[in-house]
Amino acid sequence: MKVALAILALAAVAHAEPYTVADMRVELPSGWVELPDMSQAAEKSLVTGAFTGGAKVHGQDPAFSIVAWLSGKKKKGGTVRAELETLHASMKNSLQDGAKLLRYDVTETANRITVGFEVERDKLRLIGTIVGAMQKGGVLRGWMAACGFAASMDSHARPQCEQVIGTFQVTLPDAELVPLEPKKK
């Protein structure tokens, strides 16, 4: 059974369709379609306050993906690190709202803070990646790719979701981003 699932996951990669929007790219399995009602709900939930942006949901049973992009207010005068840490703290609070946080891994590059996460709520599992960066001109940017499935379908849907999340990339060139300050000790 595991071999058959691995073959299905590889077949999905061979027939992946790129989805590009707002300086990000992810490859979705062939046959996945946009789910307009879910897209609208995701956008309403994720794009709030001082942010502009959008969200789209695509899927086909047993899994779905959410891609979201945010552009924020001009930097308030704090450090780039402080702005990005605030963005990620807000996203972490949203992920934990009524859900069990199973994984939350933070990594950094010279100009981005990235979080890999996994949450479970109401027997629905969501895995994904969130990237935060400060674009030159002081505009806070955030991107997310997540993939969800019924927790009972973990062994079947997780490989497909991990494949989708593995293709996620921010396409905004590093030269367009402001470097992070070193962490305070």
Rosetta silent file (secondary structure, phi, psi, omega in degrees, C-alpha in Angstrom):
SEQUENCE: MKVALAILALAAVAHAEPYTVADMRVELPSGWVELPDMSQAAEKSLVTGAFTGGAKVHGQDPAFSIVAWLSGKKKKGGTVRAELETLHASMKNSLQDGAKLLRYDVTETANRITVGFEVERDKLRLIGTIVGAMQKGGVLRGWMAACGFAASMDSHARPQCEQVIGTFQVTLPDAELVPLEPKKK
SCORE:     score description
SCORE:     0.000 S_00000001
   1 L     0.000  -44.361  179.970    0.000    0.000    0.000 S_00000001
   2 H   -62.243  -37.026  178.586    2.797    2.451    0.896 S_00000001
   3 H   -64.638  -42.829  179.035    4.487    1.761   -2.454 S_00000001
   4 H   -62.090  -40.955  178.458    1.232    2.480   -4.307 S_00000001
   5 H   -65.896  -39.869  177.832    0.845    5.780   -2.427 S_00000001
   6 H   -63.083  -39.802  177.840    4.433    6.755   -3.229 S_00000001
   7 H   -64.587  -41.750  177.167    3.789    6.043   -6.924 S_00000001
   8 H   -62.287  -41.131  179.527    0.631    8.170   -6.791 S_00000001
   9 H   -64.159  -42.080  177.995    2.565   11.014   -5.148 S_00000001
  10 H   -65.614  -37.958  177.815    5.265   10.822   -7.847 S_00000001
  11 H   -63.936  -37.817  178.483    2.609   10.787  -10.561 S_00000001
  12 H   -64.133  -36.734  178.184    1.087   13.937   -9.063 S_00000001
  13 H   -66.951  -42.693 -178.548    4.486   15.642   -9.252 S_00000001
  14 H   -61.780  -26.117 -178.152    4.954   14.636  -12.872 S_00000001
  15 L  -115.624   31.261 -179.551    1.641   16.286  -13.695 S_00000001
  16 E   -74.954  148.345  178.555    1.883   19.314  -11.409 S_00000001
  17 E  -116.488  123.883 -179.933    0.584   22.646  -12.609 S_00000001
  18 E   -67.946  139.968  174.585    2.365   25.826  -11.493 S_00000001
  19 E  -123.508  116.583 -176.105    0.231   28.433   -9.755 S_00000001
  20 E  -121.014  131.738  178.349    1.898   31.848   -9.601 S_00000001
  21 E  -160.695  140.787  170.076    0.507   34.938   -7.875 S_00000001
  22 L    47.137   51.797  176.224    1.836   37.983   -5.980 S_00000001
  23 L    66.416   29.211  174.899    5.555   37.071   -6.013 S_00000001
  24 E  -143.170  159.176 -178.477    5.018   33.427   -5.014 S_00000001
  25 E  -144.703  141.836  174.564    4.764   30.099   -6.807 S_00000001
  26 E  -147.923  148.830  178.127    3.495   26.652   -5.884 S_00000001
  27 E  -103.169  124.122 -179.728    2.824   23.567   -7.980 S_00000001
  28 E  -103.233  143.808  178.230   -0.620   22.042   -7.601 S_00000001
  29 E   -57.905  143.447  177.082   -1.488   18.506   -8.655 S_00000001
  30 L   -56.136  136.229  179.105   -3.145   18.241  -12.048 S_00000001
  31 L    97.202  -15.085  176.459   -6.907   18.267  -11.715 S_00000001
  32 L   -70.039  137.858 -178.467   -7.050   20.461   -8.631 S_00000001
  33 E  -120.997  157.715  175.790   -9.597   23.225   -9.130 S_00000001
  34 E   -69.566  141.253  177.750  -10.234   26.500   -7.360 S_00000001
  35 L  -109.847   90.485 -169.630  -12.846   26.275   -4.621 S_00000001
  36 H   -56.980  -42.835 -179.605  -14.383   29.788   -4.796 S_00000001
  37 H   -63.855  -41.661  178.219  -16.413   29.690   -1.556 S_00000001
  38 H   -68.590  -36.752  177.566  -13.401   28.455    0.407 S_00000001
  39 H   -60.554  -45.682 -179.205  -11.170   31.042   -1.327 S_00000001
  40 H   -63.566  -42.909  178.981  -13.502   33.826   -0.260 S_00000001
  41 H   -64.911  -41.845  179.848  -13.666   32.552    3.329 S_00000001
  42 H   -64.333  -43.810  179.680   -9.867   32.177    3.513 S_00000001
  43 H   -62.756  -43.000 -179.932   -9.315   35.682    2.174 S_00000001
  44 H   -62.393  -36.900 -178.613  -11.817   37.145    4.637 S_00000001
  45 H   -76.267  -38.282 -172.033  -10.083   35.324    7.499 S_00000001
  46 H   -92.806  -33.523 -175.511   -6.469   36.053    6.519 S_00000001
  47 L   -96.913   94.676 -175.130   -6.498   39.524    4.954 S_00000001
  48 L  -134.811  167.909  172.470   -7.401   41.783    7.857 S_00000001
  49 L    62.864 -129.389 -174.733   -6.435   45.046    9.515 S_00000001
  50 L   -85.269   11.435 -177.191   -3.690   47.041    7.882 S_00000001
  51 L  -102.915  148.640  165.704   -2.990   44.392    5.247 S_00000001
  52 E  -114.188  164.802  179.337   -4.024   44.054    1.643 S_00000001
  53 E   152.186 -152.745 -178.306   -3.652   40.806   -0.262 S_00000001
  54 E  -166.778  176.752  178.271   -5.590   37.733   -1.151 S_00000001
  55 E  -153.429  143.282  176.355   -6.057   34.007   -0.740 S_00000001
  56 E  -133.797  142.290  177.466   -7.008   31.162   -3.056 S_00000001
  57 E  -119.205  131.334  176.471   -8.007   27.608   -2.218 S_00000001
  58 E  -127.414  155.698  176.381   -7.587   24.742   -4.687 S_00000001
  59 E   176.905  174.278  173.790   -8.191   21.076   -4.190 S_00000001
  60 E  -160.984  132.624 -176.372   -9.544   17.709   -5.044 S_00000001
  61 L   -44.793  127.977   18.765  -10.595   15.068   -2.532 S_00000001
  62 L  -105.545   12.547 -173.538   -8.901   14.174   -0.178 S_00000001
  63 E  -133.547  164.474  175.922   -6.752   17.352    0.091 S_00000001
  64 E  -146.334  158.222  177.205   -6.822   21.086   -0.544 S_00000001
  65 E  -122.372  151.047  173.457   -4.288   23.905   -0.607 S_00000001
  66 E  -123.547  126.982  170.086   -4.462   27.492    0.561 S_00000001
  67 E  -117.296  137.631 -178.941   -2.130   30.132   -0.836 S_00000001
  68 E  -140.916  150.428  179.336   -2.212   33.605    0.663 S_00000001
  69 E  -141.441  140.002 -177.128   -0.274   36.809    0.178 S_00000001
  70 E  -132.256  142.792  168.408   -0.198   39.960    2.263 S_00000001
  71 E  -124.435  131.408 -174.842    1.230   43.444    1.857 S_00000001
  72 E  -107.863 -174.792  178.205    1.320   45.551    4.951 S_00000001
  73 E   -63.253  166.889  172.625    1.628   49.061    6.079 S_00000001
  74 E   -64.452  149.078  178.811    4.848   50.988    5.826 S_00000001
  75 L   -54.465  136.702 -175.869    7.358   50.124    8.515 S_00000001
  76 L   -81.947   -1.751 -177.550    6.567   52.000   11.729 S_00000001
  77 L   112.627  -10.411  174.539   10.158   52.800   12.567 S_00000001
  78 L   -75.403 -179.448  178.765   10.962   49.566   14.384 S_00000001
  79 L   -76.974  160.399  175.480   13.560   47.159   13.122 S_00000001
  80 H   -59.318  -44.000  179.654   12.897   44.795   10.233 S_00000001
  81 H   -57.879  -45.994 -178.531   13.359   41.898   12.659 S_00000001
  82 H   -62.595  -41.494  178.896   10.767   43.325   15.063 S_00000001
  83 H   -62.332  -45.026 -178.007    8.230   43.801   12.234 S_00000001
  84 H   -70.468  -38.269  177.467    8.731   40.237   10.960 S_00000001
  85 H   -65.098  -36.042  176.437    8.635   38.721   14.439 S_00000001
  86 H   -66.213  -42.864  177.046    5.350   40.567   15.077 S_00000001
  87 H   -57.685  -49.607 -177.433    3.934   39.256   11.778 S_00000001
  88 H   -68.235  -34.830  176.737    4.889   35.679   12.658 S_00000001
  89 H   -63.333  -40.040  177.884    3.585   36.002   16.236 S_00000001
  90 H   -64.267  -43.837  178.718    0.252   37.130   14.819 S_00000001
  91 H   -64.665  -39.486  178.989    0.169   34.213   12.376 S_00000001
  92 H   -63.274  -42.913  177.207    1.088   31.783   15.178 S_00000001
  93 H   -60.245  -40.969  178.239   -1.777   33.116   17.311 S_00000001
  94 H   -63.446  -42.169  179.756   -4.146   32.633   14.370 S_00000001
  95 H   -63.833  -36.507 -176.551   -2.920   29.068   13.860 S_00000001
  96 H   -81.497  -11.799 -176.544   -3.413   28.262   17.550 S_00000001
  97 L   -64.694   98.367  179.115   -6.908   29.732   17.749 S_00000001
  98 L    77.678    8.694 -177.658   -8.951   26.643   18.607 S_00000001
  99 L  -123.969  160.449  174.824   -6.316   24.305   17.155 S_00000001
 100 E   -95.942  119.274  179.156   -3.553   22.105   18.494 S_00000001
 101 E   -80.588  112.832 -177.068   -0.156   23.305   17.275 S_00000001
 102 E   -91.923  -29.738 -178.832    1.787   20.137   16.391 S_00000001
 103 E  -155.326  140.078  177.155    4.869   21.779   14.837 S_00000001
 104 E  -153.039   95.454 -174.496    6.204   25.331   14.504 S_00000001
 105 E  -110.088  122.930 -178.586    9.772   25.570   13.158 S_00000001
 106 E  -103.041  131.588  173.255   11.389   28.980   12.579 S_00000001
 107 E  -131.790  158.581 -179.604   14.322   29.475   10.184 S_00000001
 108 E  -132.692  149.502  166.360   16.016   32.623    8.912 S_00000001
 109 L  -118.260 -170.530 -178.709   17.961   33.789    5.901 S_00000001
 110 L   -63.047  -23.781 -174.898   19.657   37.156    5.488 S_00000001
 111 L  -142.220   15.537 -179.889   16.321   38.823    4.686 S_00000001
 112 E  -143.368  148.140  167.946   13.429   36.443    5.492 S_00000001
 113 E  -115.734  127.300 -175.747   11.936   34.648    8.453 S_00000001
 114 E  -121.834  140.289  178.452   10.236   31.385    7.495 S_00000001
 115 E  -125.267  130.038  168.459    8.015   29.136    9.586 S_00000001
 116 E  -100.368  136.032 -175.321    7.052   25.539    8.865 S_00000001
 117 E  -141.333  161.342  170.732    3.932   24.502   10.755 S_00000001
 118 E  -147.438  129.857  178.315    1.408   21.774   11.373 S_00000001
 119 E  -132.822  158.203  174.083   -1.884   22.198   13.226 S_00000001
 120 E  -133.908  132.800  178.811   -4.948   20.055   13.885 S_00000001
 121 E  -146.906  130.427  178.049   -8.455   21.343   14.521 S_00000001
 122 L    49.255   43.882  177.727  -11.748   19.464   14.425 S_00000001
 123 L    64.646   19.560  174.182  -10.013   16.405   12.927 S_00000001
 124 E  -112.651  129.764  179.649   -8.607   18.537   10.094 S_00000001
 125 E  -105.940  139.139  179.677   -4.834   18.693    9.710 S_00000001
 126 E  -131.469  125.433  175.601   -3.064   21.639    8.065 S_00000001
 127 E  -120.421  149.624 -178.986    0.632   21.719    7.155 S_00000001
 128 E  -179.257 -172.342 -178.650    2.410   24.623    5.552 S_00000001
 129 E  -136.717  138.116  174.734    4.998   27.348    5.301 S_00000001
 130 E  -123.251  131.851  177.680    4.798   31.070    6.053 S_00000001
 131 E  -119.783  132.918  175.168    7.448   33.511    4.799 S_00000001
 132 E  -122.249  140.564  178.738    7.803   37.082    6.036 S_00000001
 133 E  -154.208  161.467  175.594   10.073   39.757    4.564 S_00000001
 134 E  -109.285  117.442  178.174   10.406   43.534    4.348 S_00000001
 135 E   -78.647  148.859  176.564   10.365   44.841    0.805 S_00000001
 136 L   -53.910  144.467 -173.052   12.481   47.880    0.019 S_00000001
 137 L    95.651   -2.977  175.136   10.427   50.974    0.685 S_00000001
 138 L    80.784   23.318  179.375    9.401   49.574    4.072 S_00000001
 139 E   -95.691  121.540  177.843    6.447   47.421    2.984 S_00000001
 140 E   -73.601  130.572 -179.820    5.907   44.318    5.110 S_00000001
 141 E  -123.323  146.041  176.028    5.199   41.240    2.945 S_00000001
 142 E  -142.716  143.581  179.205    3.935   37.809    3.890 S_00000001
 143 E  -136.400  144.798  178.176    3.268   34.651    1.895 S_00000001
 144 E  -141.672  139.257  167.880    1.754   31.340    2.940 S_00000001
 145 E  -128.878  127.429 -179.740    1.214   27.988    1.311 S_00000001
 146 E  -137.690  157.998  179.309   -0.675   25.382    3.315 S_00000001
 147 E  -138.887  133.463 -176.023   -2.309   22.080    2.548 S_00000001
 148 E  -123.982  157.991 -179.813   -5.107   20.481    4.523 S_00000001
 149 E  -165.175  160.170  175.416   -6.765   17.104    4.826 S_00000001
 150 E   -64.887  133.260 -177.976   -8.861   15.049    7.207 S_00000001
 151 H   -55.930  -30.798  179.448   -6.582   13.686    9.930 S_00000001
 152 H   -68.492  -15.692 -179.688   -7.997   10.213    9.223 S_00000001
 153 H  -101.046   16.436 -173.386   -6.565   10.478    5.671 S_00000001
 154 H   -50.325  -51.377 -174.677   -3.027   11.284    6.896 S_00000001
 155 H   -67.128  -24.783  179.407   -1.246    8.357    5.250 S_00000001
 156 H   -90.020  -44.833 -172.477   -2.963    9.007    1.916 S_00000001
 157 H   -89.053  -30.250 -177.331   -3.106   12.810    1.761 S_00000001
 158 H   -55.670  -46.664 -179.792    0.086   13.845    3.619 S_00000001
 159 H   -57.967  -39.542  178.806    2.491   12.795    0.827 S_00000001
 160 H   -65.960  -43.313  179.039    0.499   14.855   -1.670 S_00000001
 161 H   -65.910  -42.760  178.300    0.404   17.842    0.687 S_00000001
 162 H   -61.685  -35.604  176.412    4.112   17.606    1.469 S_00000001
 163 H   -62.257  -47.452  179.987    4.746   17.567   -2.278 S_00000001
 164 H   -60.713  -50.919 -177.633    2.706   20.751   -2.759 S_00000001
 165 H   -63.731  -33.685  178.184    4.369   22.556    0.167 S_00000001
 166 H   -64.672  -20.360  179.856    7.791   21.413   -1.064 S_00000001
 167 L   -92.600   -8.044 -176.661    7.284   23.336   -4.316 S_00000001
 168 L   -65.070  133.241  174.650    6.346   26.618   -2.586 S_00000001
 169 E  -151.509  144.755  172.235    8.714   29.498   -3.222 S_00000001
 170 E   -85.881  128.655 -174.824    8.718   33.247   -2.925 S_00000001
 171 L  -100.312   -2.289  176.327    9.797   34.638   -6.294 S_00000001
 172 L   -67.534  123.387 -176.175   10.495   38.215   -5.199 S_00000001
 173 L   -61.640  145.125  178.170   14.274   38.620   -5.697 S_00000001
 174 H   -55.054  -32.329 -179.810   16.420   39.002   -2.577 S_00000001
 175 H   -62.616  -18.598  178.799   17.707   42.292   -4.019 S_00000001
 176 H   -88.907   -2.206 -174.229   14.177   43.698   -3.463 S_00000001
 177 E  -111.328  150.125  178.806   14.246   42.850    0.259 S_00000001
 178 L   -86.565  134.636  179.349   15.707   44.644    3.271 S_00000001
 179 L   -65.254  150.024  173.701   18.234   42.603    5.304 S_00000001
 180 L   -75.932  144.225  171.855   17.378   41.391    8.803 S_00000001
 181 L   -76.966  155.854  176.265   19.293   42.843   11.706 S_00000001
 182 L   -62.225  152.695  176.346   21.232   40.348   13.842 S_00000001
 183 L   -66.632  142.744  174.249   19.372   38.797   16.783 S_00000001
 184 L   -76.317  142.008 -178.304   19.969   40.524   20.098 S_00000001
 185 L   -93.011    0.000    0.000   21.817   38.308   22.551 S_00000001
